[in-house]
Amino acid sequence: MNAILEAESTLTDRYQTTIPEPVRRALGLKKRDAIRYVLLPDGQVRIARRPAEGEDPAVSSFLSFLAQDIGNGRAVARANSDLVAHIRQLVAGVEVDLDAPLDPEDE
């Protein structure tokens, strides 16, 4: 496995630890955030920020993906005006009601 970040911390006598600052930053963790641990069959543990109640996990995953790319030195660039104009043309006249129930075939 190619690591994009390595950090260490120590357990206290009460089995507590501080999450290292680079990991907190990469995961977008803030004080009082909930953390999710996943133990994999090979003994590795995945740690992730648990989405807040009502938070969209897809958005959280995407933001984590962006944070990793930024952490790897990849630049995030603004969309140029030609691309924005093209997208606007593609969606012109499309109306979306985010509160409308899904069609049973789409669920």
Secondary structure, DSSP 8 states (H G I E B T S, - for coil): ---S--------TTS-----HHHHHHHT--TT--EEEEE-TTS-EEEEE---TT--HHHHHHHHHHHHHHHTT-------HHHHHHHHHHHTT----TTS---GGG-
